[in-house]
Amino acid sequence: MTSTLLVVQFVLAIILTIVILLQKSSSIGLGAYSGSNESLFGAKGPGNFLTKATMALGLIFIINTVVLGYMYNEKRNASAIDNVKTETLIPSTPVAATEQSAPAAPTAPAAPTSAPVPTVPAAK
């Protein structure tokens, strides 16, 4: 969704630039500061088609910018931890079962049982 809006943003920027450049300049050179060329609220009436198109495209451009900013901010606020599957971090078998399946350590040989020790007769 954000990639589609980003493409729309680029297209809007190009179209808005073209529409602005097609308009007739309302003031030429430094005469704009003296006010001799045209007044701001003259008798021209409402703006022509290019002025209205510029206003509409500018509004769409600003709305698209705000939506893109919101979507990128939501994506940035998502943590990498949110994407980790917690099932893989927790062992699936109980601890006692894993201890039983582990190889046992070798045991020491058992001590001989106490049996009567044969006595050897003493030499005479």
C-alpha positions as CSV (number, residue, x, y, z in Angstrom):
1,M,0.0,0.0,0.0
2,T,2.8,2.4,0.9
3,S,4.6,1.7,-2.4
4,T,1.4,2.5,-4.4
5,L,1.0,5.8,-2.5
6,L,4.6,6.6,-3.0
7,V,4.2,6.2,-6.8
8,V,1.1,8.3,-6.7
9,Q,3.1,10.9,-4.8
10,F,5.8,11.1,-7.5
11,V,3.2,11.3,-10.3
12,L,1.3,14.1,-8.4
13,A,4.6,16.0,-7.9
14,I,5.3,15.9,-11.6
15,I,1.8,16.8,-12.7
16,L,1.6,19.6,-10.1
17,T,4.9,21.0,-11.4
18,I,3.7,20.9,-15.0
19,V,0.4,22.7,-14.1
20,I,2.2,25.4,-12.2
21,L,4.6,26.0,-15.0
22,L,1.8,26.2,-17.6
23,Q,0.2,29.1,-15.8
24,K,0.7,32.7,-16.8
25,S,2.9,34.7,-14.5
26,S,0.9,37.3,-12.6
27,S,3.8,39.6,-12.2
28,I,6.8,40.2,-14.3
29,G,10.1,41.0,-12.8
30,L,10.5,43.6,-10.0
31,G,7.2,45.2,-10.8
32,A,5.5,42.7,-8.4
33,Y,6.8,44.8,-5.5
34,S,5.4,48.1,-6.7
35,G,1.9,46.7,-7.3
36,S,1.7,48.3,-10.7
37,N,1.1,45.1,-12.8
38,E,-1.9,43.4,-11.3
39,S,-3.6,43.6,-7.9
40,L,-4.1,40.5,-5.8
41,F,-7.9,40.7,-5.8
42,G,-8.5,42.2,-9.2
43,A,-11.5,42.3,-11.4
44,K,-10.5,39.0,-13.0
45,G,-13.1,37.0,-11.0
46,P,-12.5,33.5,-9.9
47,G,-9.4,31.7,-11.2
48,N,-9.3,29.9,-14.4
49,F,-9.0,26.2,-15.0
50,L,-5.3,25.9,-14.3
51,T,-5.6,27.8,-11.0
52,K,-8.4,25.5,-9.9
53,A,-6.5,22.4,-11.0
54,T,-3.4,23.6,-9.1
55,M,-5.4,24.0,-6.0
56,A,-7.0,20.6,-6.3
57,L,-3.7,18.8,-7.1
58,G,-2.0,20.7,-4.2
59,L,-4.7,19.5,-1.8
60,I,-4.5,15.9,-3.0
61,F,-0.7,16.1,-2.8
62,I,-0.9,17.3,0.8
63,I,-3.4,14.6,1.8
64,N,-1.3,11.9,0.2
65,T,1.8,13.3,2.1
66,V,0.0,13.1,5.4
67,V,-1.2,9.6,4.7
68,L,2.2,8.4,3.7
69,G,3.7,10.0,6.8
70,Y,1.2,8.2,9.0
71,M,1.7,4.8,7.3
72,Y,5.5,5.1,7.5
73,N,5.3,6.1,11.2
74,E,3.1,3.1,12.0
75,K,5.6,0.8,10.2
76,R,8.5,2.4,12.2
77,N,6.7,2.0,15.5
78,A,6.4,-1.7,14.9
79,S,9.1,-3.6,16.8
80,A,11.2,-6.4,15.4
81,I,10.2,-8.4,18.4
82,D,6.6,-8.3,17.3
83,N,7.6,-10.4,14.2
84,V,9.5,-13.1,16.2
85,K,7.5,-16.3,16.7
86,T,7.5,-17.0,20.4
87,E,6.8,-20.7,19.9
88,T,10.3,-21.2,18.6
89,L,11.9,-19.7,21.7
90,I,10.0,-21.9,24.2
91,P,10.9,-25.6,24.3
92,S,8.0,-27.8,23.2
93,T,8.8,-30.7,25.6
94,P,8.9,-30.5,29.4
95,V,12.3,-30.2,31.1
96,A,12.0,-33.7,32.8
97,A,11.5,-35.3,29.4
98,T,14.7,-33.7,28.0
99,E,16.7,-34.8,31.0
100,Q,15.5,-38.4,30.5
101,S,16.5,-38.4,26.9
102,A,20.0,-37.0,27.6
103,P,22.7,-39.6,27.8
104,A,23.5,-40.6,31.4
105,A,27.0,-40.0,32.8
106,P,29.1,-43.2,33.3
107,T,28.7,-44.7,36.8
108,A,31.5,-46.0,39.0
109,P,31.8,-49.7,39.3
110,A,30.1,-51.1,42.3
111,A,32.2,-52.1,45.4
112,P,32.5,-55.8,46.0
113,T,30.0,-57.2,48.4
114,S,31.4,-58.3,51.7
115,A,31.9,-62.0,51.5
116,P,33.9,-64.2,53.9
117,V,37.5,-63.8,53.0
118,P,39.2,-67.2,52.8
119,T,41.9,-67.5,55.4
120,V,45.2,-69.2,54.6
121,P,46.5,-71.4,57.3
122,A,49.7,-70.1,58.7
123,A,52.9,-72.0,57.9
124,K,54.1,-74.2,60.9
